[in-house]
Amino acid sequence: MQQHAFDIFLKGEVVDLAVLTSDIVDSSNWYRWFNDASNLENMQKHYFPNTKSMQHKLYRDEIEGSVKKLQLGIVSKKDNVLIGTISLNNIDYISRKCEISGFIGEKKYQSMKPFLEANKLIIRHAFNELNLHRIYGGSLSQDVINIYCRLLGFKSEGVLEQDVFKGGEYRDVFNIGLLKHNCTFLVEN
């Protein structure tokens, strides 16, 4: 893992959220995270191998210059390395809503503090800067949903039964949502 001169978009205490670039594809483990089955147990990933060229294509086609998706790199402030990504997807400026997804790919950094801070930073940005009204998401893991509900204020919005095939079985997807007026951490500390 190489250190990089990141263009910081949102500053935090433990992590910063940085603009993703094609240089970051080259200088980080970003594409490799999606080849590690243990990292992706509860995600709709790891059906096909990922390569650096595929990650470049994803960056060019879905991230660079998009107004429907805001994907940022999660950077450890202590070590100045890319440890994950977080995004607002399917941004709908008419209904003022989007889907949230986040992932800490570097195992050494997989802990609650960077994950929660990255989510709080992007949620604040969604509500305070993009003027969105609702953020929604889902997971194959009830534990992940419990974290979003208990620590970030999301509410359970139901279950899509046997919605995703993963690990040789059909699994439920647990859905959550957060309305701006229910968000308790919008003001920066």
C-alpha positions, 0 to 999 in steps of 0.5 A, spaced: 500 500 500 502 506 497 501 513 501 498 518 496 497 525 496 489 525 497 485 531 495 480 531 501 473 533 500 470 532 507 475 532 513 474 528 520 477 526 526 479 519 524 478 519 517 477 523 511 473 522 505 477 523 499 476 524 491 477 518 488 482 518 482 485 513 477 491 514 480 488 512 487 486 505 483 493 504 481 496 506 488 491 502 492 489 496 494 482 498 492 480 493 486 483 487 491 478 488 496 473 485 492 477 479 490 477 477 498 471 473 499 471 474 507 471 481 506 465 481 502 461 475 506 455 480 507 455 484 500 452 483 493 460 482 491 465 476 489 461 473 483 466 475 478 474 476 480 476 484 479 482 487 476 485 493 476 483 495 469 476 493 471 476 498 477 479 503 472 473 502 468 468 502 474 471 509 476 471 512 469 464 509 467 460 510 474 464 515 479 468 520 475 464 526 473 457 523 476 451 527 479 447 521 480 453 518 484 458 521 489 463 515 491 469 518 496 475 514 499 475 513 506 483 515 508 486 513 515 488 520 517 494 516 522 497 512 516 494 516 510 492 510 506 485 508 502 482 504 507 475 503 504 470 507 500 463 510 501 458 513 497 451 516 495 448 512 490 442 513 485 441 520 487 434 523 486 434 530 486 427 531 485 424 526 490 431 528 494 433 521 496 439 517 495 442 510 497 448 509 502 453 504 501 460 504 505 465 499 506 472 498 509 476 494 505 483 494 509 482 489 514 487 492 519 482 498 519 476 494 520 473 497 526 467 501 528 470 508 529 472 509 522 466 506 519 461 510 523 465 517 522 465 516 514 458 514 514 456 521 519 461 525 514 457 523 508 450 523 511 451 530 513 454 532 506 447 529 503 443 533 508 446 539 509 449 540 502 446 536 497 439 538 500 437 531 500 431 529 505 431 521 505 437 516 505 436 509 504 440 502 504 440 495 505 444 489 507 444 482 507 447 482 515 442 484 520 448 486 524 450 491 520 443 494 519 443 494 527 449 498 527 446 503 522 439 503 526 442 503 533 448 508 532 446 512 526 439 513 527 436 509 521 429 505 522 428 498 519 424 499 513 422 491 512 425 485 509 426 483 502 425 475 503 430 471 499 432 476 495 439 475 493 443 469 492 450 469 496 454 463 499 449 457 495 443 460 498 438 465 497 438 470 503 434 476 505 436 483 504 434 488 510 432 495 508 433 501 512 432 509 511 433 515 515 429 522 514 433 528 515 429 531 520 430 524 524 438 525 524 441 527 530 448 529 528 447 534 523 451 539 526 458 538 526 461 538 533 
